[in-house]
Amino acid sequence: MTRRSYTRYTLRLERPGGAAPRPQPEPTDDWSGAAAHKRAADPQALEYVSPSAVRDVLALQPAGWQEEDEGRRLVFWLEDGAEAAAAAATALRRLGALGRLEVERERPGWEDAWRRFHTPRVIGRLYVRPPWYPARDDLLDVVVEAGRAFGTGAHASTQQCLKLIQSVKVGSLLDLGCGSGVVSLAALRLGFAPVTGVDVDPVAVHAAAGNAARNGLAPTLVVGDATDPTFRLPTADVVVANIALRPILRLAERWSAAPQGDGARAHGGLHRRAAERPPAELVLSGLLVEQAEEALAAFPGYVERARMDDGTWLTLRLSRAS
Ligand SMILES: C[S@@+](CC[C@H](N)C(=O)[O-])C[C@H]1O[C@@H](n2cnc3c(N)ncnc32)[C@H](O)[C@@H]1O
């Protein structure tokens, strides 16, 4: 069997020395894979690494990709020939305009090195691992191969969600922005049921379905925009939303428009969105530390139970006030 050949691309997103600062793109709702940086720690650092760069990298369908240097460097591998397609050439040109793009022939065996980079994580009672590591008997096993989706378990926001749901009473759970499905699968392992994962990106839902099969678990997985009022969200006791501030604010609007409390369901015929009663428990993530007050203010009917942050990324756990 002939071994495939690959080229390694390294995109350095930092500004070239002395050059005028580039205008920063507005952070978008689709920030998958992007990292935030504190200006105080490094005045040269971008507040956000370009989400459009991450999108272009993923559109190339790389054999592997990773963020380095807190997201200022994107490294990805393309199988030989992939770069020749017209769409790939356009994406590479766009990436080249965002920073310095270095291209290097990859040594045989890089796949093994890349796999070594993706290591298992112990998060409370959970063991989140790539498929090439063995399970552990003493922890709840969650196998995740993120592929082109977000959610290997390595990102701080994912880890905070996984930690905080372990203190929530089990019940039905809705995972908004499910990415690779890591939260949905962990929730099922922890005893939440039924579990529904929703993602606006069909590629993510495809990856989540593959991971569900790998784990022998069966969450309901749906493609949809959680902020679109015409997309009907299932009701759930617990909602985990690792999707950044702006979509979270839109969710708050959505739930504030719905009738409150169980009694509202009795008037289902009068309230078109009665099925969307606000969840009892919320885990809100993908937030930056400085966005805490804005996020909390959007949910006046809730009390804060816990929060976790790593200095940059913040996750809030809220309960509906009784
Ligand atoms: C940061 S990832 C979270 C993935 C996974 N839940 C985790 O915790 O690792 C955010 C995901 O939200 C999805 N997303 C962003 N906006 C969304 C929306 N309005 N509705 C549904 N999914 C959305 C993105 O496609 C992406 O897969």
The ligand as a Gaussian input file, in Angstrom:
#p B3LYP/6-31G(d) Opt

LIG

0 1
 C      -17.332000      26.423000      20.849000
 S      -18.132000      25.240000      19.863000
 C      -18.762000      24.166000      21.159000
 C      -18.656000      22.701000      20.807000
 C      -18.925000      21.758000      21.974000
 N      -20.272000      21.937000      22.503000
 C      -17.910000      21.973000      23.070000
 O      -18.316000      22.416000      24.161000
 O      -16.728000      21.698000      22.854000
 C      -19.528000      26.159000      19.336000
 C      -20.427000      25.430000      18.360000
 O      -21.620000      26.189000      18.264000
 C      -22.083000      26.148000      16.941000
 N      -22.975000      27.308000      16.804000
 C      -22.634000      28.622000      16.728000
 N      -23.738000      29.378000      16.648000
 C      -24.806000      28.527000      16.689000
 C      -26.225000      28.710000      16.637000
 N      -26.754000      29.917000      16.527000
 N      -27.021000      27.615000      16.702000
 C      -26.485000      26.376000      16.804000
 N      -25.153000      26.147000      16.837000
 C      -24.320000      27.204000      16.788000
 C      -20.813000      26.163000      16.106000
 O      -21.045000      25.635000      14.813000
 C      -19.879000      25.298000      16.953000
 O      -19.916000      23.945000      16.559000

